[in-house]
Amino acid sequence: MSTITLKTDVTVAFPGIEITGDLLTDETRSILELIGRDDEEWPESEVLNVSLEAYGLYPEPGCIFIKDWSEHGGVTDSLVAIGAVEIVRALAAGPFNSRAYEVRILGAAS
């Protein structure tokens, strides 16, 4: 996978924790990943998007889905605030009709 750095040294808010690191995507823009800094409590990488194919949902080209429940609650709002994504639509997904967002990944790091 060829990766593109979208944003460097950004902070993304998760429930109960904020992680600072770099946002990466693959060249087809189907994966959005946060790579935490070494000095963070949680320096691992985290794929931020989710597949909703099991529910018959497919994102438009250039878009991904981000769930807004469990460990990713509020992540989309955080990514919008730092200019990494724009919301295309909100939808209900999964067995509990939980909120998810289809988002378009924006621009590369300057």
C-alpha positions in Angstrom: 0.0 0.0 0.0 1.3 3.4 -0.9 0.6 5.9 1.8 0.0 9.7 1.6 0.5 11.9 4.6 -2.6 14.1 4.9 -1.9 15.9 8.1 1.1 15.9 10.5 1.0 16.6 14.3 -2.7 16.7 14.6 -4.8 15.8 17.7 -7.8 13.5 17.3 -10.3 13.1 20.1 -11.5 9.7 21.1 -13.8 9.0 24.1 -11.7 9.6 27.1 -8.4 10.3 25.3 -6.8 12.5 22.7 -4.1 11.1 20.4 -1.6 13.3 18.6 0.1 12.0 15.5 0.0 11.9 11.7 -3.0 11.1 9.5 -2.2 8.8 6.6 -4.3 7.4 3.7 -3.5 4.9 0.9 -3.4 6.3 -2.6 -6.9 5.1 -3.4 -8.1 7.0 -0.3 -9.9 3.9 1.1 -8.1 3.8 4.4 -7.6 6.6 7.0 -5.1 5.8 9.7 -3.8 7.7 12.7 -0.2 7.0 13.6 0.4 8.2 17.2 3.6 9.8 18.4 6.1 7.8 20.4 5.6 9.9 23.5 1.8 9.2 23.6 0.2 6.8 26.1 -1.1 5.0 23.0 1.5 5.3 20.2 0.0 2.5 18.1 -1.7 3.1 14.7 -5.5 3.2 14.5 -7.5 2.7 11.3 -10.3 5.2 11.6 -12.6 4.0 8.9 -14.9 0.9 8.9 -16.4 -1.3 6.3 -20.2 -1.4 6.4 -20.5 -3.9 3.5 -22.1 -6.4 5.8 -25.1 -4.0 6.0 -25.2 -3.4 2.2 -23.6 0.0 2.5 -20.8 1.1 0.2 -19.1 4.5 0.2 -19.0 6.7 -2.9 -15.6 6.8 -4.7 -13.1 8.9 -2.7 -15.2 8.5 0.5 -15.0 6.2 3.6 -17.3 5.4 6.5 -16.4 6.3 10.1 -18.5 4.8 12.9 -19.6 7.1 15.7 -20.0 4.6 18.5 -17.8 2.8 21.0 -14.1 3.7 20.8 -14.7 6.0 17.8 -17.5 8.1 19.2 -16.9 11.7 18.3 -13.9 10.9 16.0 -15.7 12.3 12.9 -16.3 15.6 14.6 -12.7 15.8 15.6 -11.5 15.1 12.1 -13.9 17.7 10.6 -12.6 20.3 13.1 -9.0 19.8 12.0 -9.9 19.9 8.3 -9.1 16.3 7.5 -12.6 15.2 6.3 -15.9 16.6 5.3 -19.2 14.9 6.1 -21.1 13.6 3.0 -24.0 12.1 5.0 -25.0 10.6 8.3 -26.5 7.1 8.4 -27.7 4.4 10.7 -25.8 1.1 10.5 -25.4 -2.1 12.3 -27.7 -4.2 14.5 -28.5 -1.2 16.7 -28.9 1.4 13.9 -25.9 3.3 15.4 -24.7 6.5 13.8 -22.0 6.4 11.2 -20.8 9.0 8.7 -19.7 8.8 5.1 -16.9 11.3 4.7 -14.6 12.6 2.0 -10.9 12.8 2.9 -9.5 16.3 2.2 -6.2 17.4 0.9 -2.6 16.5 1.6 -0.2 18.0 4.2 1.4 21.2 3.1 
